[in-house]
Amino acid sequence: MTCRIIVADDHPLFREALSRTVQRVVPGARVEEAGCLDEVLLLASTGEAADTLILDLRFPGLVDIPCLARLRQQLPRTTLIIVSMVDDPAIVEQVMQAGVDGFVGKSIAAEEMGAAILAIRNGEVLVRYAPSGFLPNRGGGPGGECAVEQLTQRQHDVLRLIAQGKTNKEIARALDISPFTVRIHVSSLLKALGVSSRTAAAVKYTGS
């Protein structure tokens, strides 16, 4: 089945370039473009649910972080990726707490951006906004992280399944919760562990 990917940015040249990158890394995808939030909502409300929405943070109609959180709730089955020139860790953290699946900086190279989009679509909760690497999550304990043993029982269950290589949809089925709820748990446990990818979290689990 052909998947739908919406690329939403109000700058036509960047939107076109990003669409080409998406088409290259996800061959066969139906890539649709939007220049404002109304266009996004119109596209999202027609046809089958969009597989992925790639959205500029500074986007007409997207007035604040709560608006982004509401959009997340409106599109529970859609992978939501934010692209932005913003490089303030505090703002990036707020964006991630709104429930998005990943944050990608516009300043990184096209190859890196394509790889980041693929990783997020494959279930990584990823933050990358500079060529130097990943933005470290802020954990709750000394050194910005906590031990696996300090996770909640639900986070521990999710981490165990991540370590088994399960996708968000498979985790949702195993725990009888929604994929959206899984994304929230994954984001919170990565923050707690002080890591930026599922792979790194799995390594912590197997080493605990």
JODAFEN-V298764 format. One record per pair of residues at least 12 apart in sequence whose C-alpha atoms are under 10 Angstrom apart, sorted by the first residue. I is the first residue (numbers start at 1). GAP is how many residues later the second one is. If there is no record, write none. Layout:
i=I gap=GAP
i=I gap=GAP
This chain:
i=1 gap=27
i=1 gap=28
i=2 gap=25
i=2 gap=26
i=2 gap=27
i=2 gap=28
i=2 gap=49
i=3 gap=23
i=3 gap=24
i=3 gap=25
i=3 gap=26
i=3 gap=27
i=3 gap=28
i=3 gap=45
i=3 gap=46
i=3 gap=47
i=3 gap=48
i=3 gap=49
i=4 gap=24
i=4 gap=25
i=4 gap=26
i=4 gap=27
i=4 gap=28
i=4 gap=39
i=4 gap=40
i=4 gap=43
i=4 gap=44
i=4 gap=45
i=4 gap=46
i=4 gap=47
i=4 gap=48
i=4 gap=49
i=4 gap=74
i=5 gap=14
i=5 gap=17
i=5 gap=18
i=5 gap=21
i=5 gap=24
i=5 gap=25
i=5 gap=26
i=5 gap=27
i=5 gap=28
i=5 gap=39
i=5 gap=44
i=5 gap=45
i=5 gap=46
i=5 gap=47
i=5 gap=48
i=5 gap=49
i=5 gap=73
i=5 gap=74
i=6 gap=13
i=6 gap=16
i=6 gap=24
i=6 gap=25
i=6 gap=26
i=6 gap=27
i=6 gap=28
i=6 gap=34
i=6 gap=37
i=6 gap=38
i=6 gap=44
i=6 gap=45
i=6 gap=46
i=6 gap=47
i=6 gap=48
i=6 gap=49
i=6 gap=74
i=7 gap=12
i=7 gap=15
i=7 gap=24
i=7 gap=25
i=7 gap=26
i=7 gap=27
i=7 gap=28
i=7 gap=33
i=7 gap=45
i=7 gap=46
i=7 gap=47
i=7 gap=48
i=7 gap=49
i=7 gap=74
i=7 gap=76
i=8 gap=24
i=8 gap=25
i=8 gap=26
i=8 gap=27
i=8 gap=28
i=8 gap=29
i=8 gap=31
i=8 gap=32
i=8 gap=45
i=8 gap=46
i=8 gap=47
i=8 gap=48
i=8 gap=49
i=8 gap=51
i=8 gap=52
i=8 gap=74
i=8 gap=75
i=9 gap=24
i=9 gap=25
i=9 gap=26
i=9 gap=27
i=9 gap=28
i=9 gap=31
i=9 gap=45
i=9 gap=46
i=9 gap=47
i=9 gap=48
i=9 gap=49
i=9 gap=50
i=9 gap=51
i=9 gap=74
i=9 gap=75
i=10 gap=23
i=10 gap=24
i=10 gap=25
i=10 gap=26
i=10 gap=27
i=10 gap=45
i=10 gap=46
i=10 gap=48
i=10 gap=49
i=10 gap=50
i=11 gap=24
i=11 gap=45
i=11 gap=48
i=12 gap=21
i=12 gap=22
i=12 gap=23
i=14 gap=92
i=15 gap=18
i=15 gap=19
i=15 gap=20
i=15 gap=39
i=15 gap=40
i=15 gap=41
i=16 gap=17
i=17 gap=93
i=18 gap=15
i=18 gap=36
i=18 gap=65
i=18 gap=88
i=18 gap=92
i=18 gap=95
i=18 gap=96
i=19 gap=12
i=19 gap=13
i=19 gap=14
i=19 gap=35
i=20 gap=90
i=20 gap=94
i=21 gap=89
i=21 gap=90
i=21 gap=92
i=21 gap=93
i=21 gap=94
i=21 gap=96
i=22 gap=32
i=22 gap=88
i=22 gap=91
i=22 gap=92
i=22 gap=93
i=22 gap=95
i=22 gap=96
i=23 gap=91
i=24 gap=90
i=25 gap=86
i=25 gap=88
i=25 gap=89
i=25 gap=90
i=25 gap=92
i=25 gap=93
i=26 gap=88
i=26 gap=91
i=26 gap=92
i=26 gap=95
i=29 gap=22
i=30 gap=20
i=30 gap=21
i=31 gap=19
i=31 gap=21
i=31 gap=22
i=32 gap=18
i=32 gap=21
i=33 gap=20
i=33 gap=21
i=34 gap=20
i=34 gap=21
i=35 gap=20
i=35 gap=21
i=35 gap=24
i=35 gap=25
i=35 gap=26
i=36 gap=19
i=36 gap=20
i=36 gap=23
i=36 gap=24
i=36 gap=25
i=36 gap=26
i=37 gap=18
i=37 gap=22
i=37 gap=23
i=37 gap=24
i=37 gap=25
i=37 gap=26
i=37 gap=34
i=38 gap=22
i=38 gap=23
i=38 gap=24
i=39 gap=22
i=40 gap=13
i=40 gap=15
i=40 gap=21
i=41 gap=30
i=41 gap=33
i=41 gap=34
i=44 gap=30
i=44 gap=31
i=44 gap=34
i=45 gap=29
i=45 gap=30
i=49 gap=26
i=49 gap=27
i=49 gap=28
i=49 gap=29
i=50 gap=25
i=50 gap=27
i=50 gap=28
i=50 gap=29
i=50 gap=30
i=51 gap=24
i=51 gap=26
i=51 gap=27
i=51 gap=28
i=51 gap=29
i=51 gap=70
i=52 gap=23
i=52 gap=25
i=52 gap=26
i=52 gap=27
i=52 gap=28
i=52 gap=29
i=52 gap=49
i=52 gap=65
i=52 gap=68
i=52 gap=69
i=53 gap=22
i=53 gap=25
i=53 gap=26
i=53 gap=27
i=53 gap=28
i=53 gap=29
i=54 gap=24
i=54 gap=25
i=54 gap=26
i=54 gap=27
i=54 gap=28
i=54 gap=29
i=54 gap=48
i=54 gap=49
i=54 gap=50
i=54 gap=63
i=55 gap=13
i=55 gap=25
i=55 gap=26
i=55 gap=27
i=55 gap=28
i=55 gap=29
i=55 gap=48
i=55 gap=49
i=56 gap=25
i=56 gap=26
i=56 gap=27
i=56 gap=28
i=56 gap=29
i=56 gap=47
i=56 gap=48
i=56 gap=49
i=56 gap=50
i=57 gap=24
i=57 gap=25
i=57 gap=26
i=57 gap=27
i=57 gap=28
i=57 gap=29
i=57 gap=35
i=57 gap=38
i=57 gap=46
i=58 gap=24
i=58 gap=25
i=58 gap=26
i=58 gap=27
i=58 gap=28
i=59 gap=25
i=64 gap=31
i=65 gap=26
i=65 gap=29
i=65 gap=30
i=65 gap=31
i=65 gap=32
i=65 gap=33
i=66 gap=28
i=66 gap=29
i=66 gap=32
i=67 gap=31
i=68 gap=12
i=68 gap=14
i=68 gap=27
i=68 gap=30
i=68 gap=31
i=68 gap=32
i=69 gap=26
i=69 gap=27
i=69 gap=28
i=69 gap=29
i=69 gap=30
i=69 gap=31
i=70 gap=28
i=70 gap=29
i=71 gap=27
i=71 gap=28
i=71 gap=29
i=72 gap=26
i=72 gap=27
i=72 gap=28
i=72 gap=29
i=72 gap=108
i=73 gap=25
i=73 gap=26
i=73 gap=107
i=75 gap=105
i=76 gap=23
i=76 gap=102
i=76 gap=103
i=76 gap=104
i=76 gap=105
i=76 gap=107
i=77 gap=92
i=77 gap=101
i=77 gap=102
i=77 gap=103
i=78 gap=22
i=78 gap=23
i=78 gap=43
i=78 gap=101
i=78 gap=102
i=79 gap=21
i=79 gap=22
i=79 gap=23
i=79 gap=38
i=79 gap=41
i=79 gap=42
i=79 gap=43
i=79 gap=44
i=79 gap=101
i=79 gap=104
i=80 gap=19
i=80 gap=20
i=80 gap=21
i=80 gap=22
i=80 gap=23
i=80 gap=40
i=80 gap=41
i=81 gap=15
i=81 gap=19
i=81 gap=20
i=81 gap=21
i=81 gap=22
i=81 gap=23
i=81 gap=35
i=81 gap=36
i=81 gap=39
i=81 gap=40
i=81 gap=44
i=81 gap=45
i=81 gap=46
i=82 gap=13
i=82 gap=14
i=82 gap=18
i=82 gap=19
i=82 gap=20
i=82 gap=21
i=82 gap=22
i=82 gap=23
i=82 gap=24
i=82 gap=35
i=82 gap=45
i=83 gap=19
i=83 gap=20
i=83 gap=21
i=83 gap=22
i=83 gap=23
i=83 gap=24
i=83 gap=30
i=83 gap=34
i=83 gap=45
i=83 gap=46
i=84 gap=19
i=84 gap=20
i=84 gap=21
i=84 gap=22
i=84 gap=23
i=84 gap=45
i=85 gap=19
i=85 gap=20
i=85 gap=21
i=85 gap=22
i=85 gap=23
i=85 gap=44
i=85 gap=45
i=86 gap=17
i=86 gap=18
i=86 gap=19
i=86 gap=20
i=86 gap=21
i=86 gap=43
i=87 gap=17
i=87 gap=18
i=87 gap=19
i=87 gap=20
i=87 gap=41
i=87 gap=42
i=87 gap=43
i=87 gap=48
i=88 gap=41
i=89 gap=40
i=89 gap=46
i=89 gap=47
i=89 gap=48
i=89 gap=49
i=92 gap=12
i=92 gap=35
i=92 gap=36
i=92 gap=37
i=92 gap=43
i=93 gap=34
i=93 gap=42
i=93 gap=44
i=93 gap=45
i=93 gap=98
i=96 gap=29
i=96 gap=30
i=96 gap=31
i=96 gap=88
i=96 gap=91
i=96 gap=92
i=96 gap=95
i=97 gap=87
i=97 gap=90
i=97 gap=91
i=97 gap=94
i=98 gap=86
i=99 gap=81
i=99 gap=82
i=99 gap=84
i=99 gap=85
i=99 gap=86
i=99 gap=88
i=99 gap=89
i=100 gap=25
i=100 gap=26
i=100 gap=80
i=100 gap=83
i=100 gap=84
i=100 gap=87
i=101 gap=19
i=101 gap=20
i=101 gap=22
i=101 gap=23
i=101 gap=24
i=101 gap=25
i=101 gap=26
i=101 gap=79
i=101 gap=82
i=101 gap=83
i=101 gap=85
i=101 gap=86
i=102 gap=14
i=102 gap=15
i=102 gap=17
i=102 gap=18
i=102 gap=19
i=102 gap=21
i=102 gap=22
i=102 gap=23
i=102 gap=24
i=102 gap=25
i=102 gap=26
i=102 gap=85
i=103 gap=13
i=103 gap=14
i=103 gap=17
i=103 gap=22
i=103 gap=23
i=103 gap=24
i=103 gap=25
i=103 gap=26
i=103 gap=32
i=104 gap=12
i=104 gap=13
i=104 gap=16
i=104 gap=22
i=104 gap=23
i=104 gap=24
i=104 gap=25
i=104 gap=26
i=104 gap=30
i=105 gap=22
i=105 gap=23
i=105 gap=24
i=105 gap=25
i=105 gap=26
i=106 gap=22
i=106 gap=23
i=106 gap=24
i=107 gap=21
i=107 gap=22
i=107 gap=23
i=107 gap=24
i=108 gap=20
i=108 gap=21
i=108 gap=22
i=108 gap=23
i=108 gap=24
i=108 gap=25
i=109 gap=21
i=109 gap=22
i=112 gap=16
i=112 gap=17
i=112 gap=18
i=112 gap=19
i=113 gap=15
i=113 gap=16
i=113 gap=18
i=116 gap=12
i=116 gap=13
i=119 gap=78
i=120 gap=77
i=122 gap=45
i=122 gap=46
i=123 gap=39
i=123 gap=43
i=123 gap=44
i=123 gap=45
i=123 gap=46
i=123 gap=60
i=123 gap=63
i=123 gap=74
i=123 gap=75
i=124 gap=43
i=124 gap=44
i=124 gap=59
i=124 gap=62
i=124 gap=63
i=124 gap=72
i=124 gap=73
i=124 gap=74
i=124 gap=75
i=125 gap=58
i=125 gap=59
i=125 gap=61
i=125 gap=62
i=125 gap=63
i=125 gap=65
i=125 gap=70
i=125 gap=71
i=125 gap=72
i=125 gap=73
i=126 gap=61
i=126 gap=64
i=126 gap=69
i=126 gap=70
i=126 gap=71
i=126 gap=72
i=127 gap=69
i=127 gap=70
i=128 gap=68
i=134 gap=61
i=134 gap=62
i=134 gap=63
i=135 gap=60
i=135 gap=61
i=136 gap=54
i=136 gap=55
i=136 gap=58
i=136 gap=59
i=136 gap=60
i=136 gap=61
i=137 gap=50
i=137 gap=51
i=137 gap=53
i=137 gap=54
i=137 gap=55
i=137 gap=56
i=137 gap=57
i=137 gap=58
i=137 gap=59
i=137 gap=60
i=138 gap=52
i=138 gap=53
i=138 gap=54
i=138 gap=55
i=138 gap=56
i=138 gap=57
i=138 gap=58
i=139 gap=49
i=139 gap=50
i=139 gap=51
i=139 gap=52
i=139 gap=53
i=139 gap=54
i=139 gap=55
i=139 gap=56
i=140 gap=51
i=140 gap=52
i=140 gap=53
i=140 gap=54
i=141 gap=51
i=141 gap=52
i=141 gap=53
i=143 gap=51
i=144 gap=47
i=144 gap=48
i=144 gap=49
i=144 gap=50
i=144 gap=51
i=145 gap=44
i=145 gap=45
i=145 gap=46
i=145 gap=47
i=145 gap=48
i=145 gap=49
i=145 gap=50
i=146 gap=43
i=146 gap=45
i=146 gap=46
i=146 gap=47
i=146 gap=48
i=147 gap=45
i=147 gap=46
i=147 gap=47
i=147 gap=57
i=147 gap=58
i=147 gap=61
i=148 gap=41
i=148 gap=44
i=148 gap=45
i=148 gap=53
i=148 gap=56
i=148 gap=57
i=148 gap=58
i=148 gap=59
i=148 gap=60
i=149 gap=56
i=149 gap=59
i=150 gap=42
i=150 gap=43
i=151 gap=37
i=151 gap=38
i=151 gap=41
i=151 gap=42
i=152 gap=33
i=152 gap=37
i=154 gap=21
i=154 gap=28
i=154 gap=31
i=154 gap=35
i=155 gap=27
i=155 gap=29
i=155 gap=30
i=155 gap=31
i=155 gap=32
i=155 gap=33
i=155 gap=34
i=155 gap=35
i=155 gap=37
i=156 gap=29
i=156 gap=33
i=156 gap=49
i=157 gap=14
i=157 gap=17
i=157 gap=18
i=157 gap=28
i=158 gap=13
i=158 gap=14
i=158 gap=16
i=158 gap=17
i=158 gap=24
i=158 gap=25
i=158 gap=27
i=158 gap=28
i=158 gap=31
i=159 gap=12
i=159 gap=26
i=159 gap=27
i=159 gap=30
i=159 gap=31
i=159 gap=39
i=159 gap=42
i=159 gap=43
i=159 gap=45
i=159 gap=46
i=159 gap=47
i=160 gap=41
i=160 gap=42
i=160 gap=45
i=160 gap=46
i=161 gap=13
i=161 gap=14
i=161 gap=41
i=162 gap=24
i=162 gap=36
i=162 gap=37
i=162 gap=39
i=162 gap=40
i=162 gap=43
i=163 gap=35
i=163 gap=36
i=163 gap=37
i=163 gap=38
i=163 gap=39
i=163 gap=40
i=163 gap=41
i=163 gap=42
i=163 gap=43
i=164 gap=38
i=164 gap=42
i=165 gap=33
i=165 gap=34
i=165 gap=37
i=167 gap=12
i=167 gap=15
i=168 gap=12
i=168 gap=13
i=168 gap=14
i=168 gap=15
i=168 gap=18
i=169 gap=13
i=169 gap=14
i=170 gap=12
i=171 gap=12
i=186 gap=12
i=186 gap=15
i=189 gap=12
i=193 gap=12
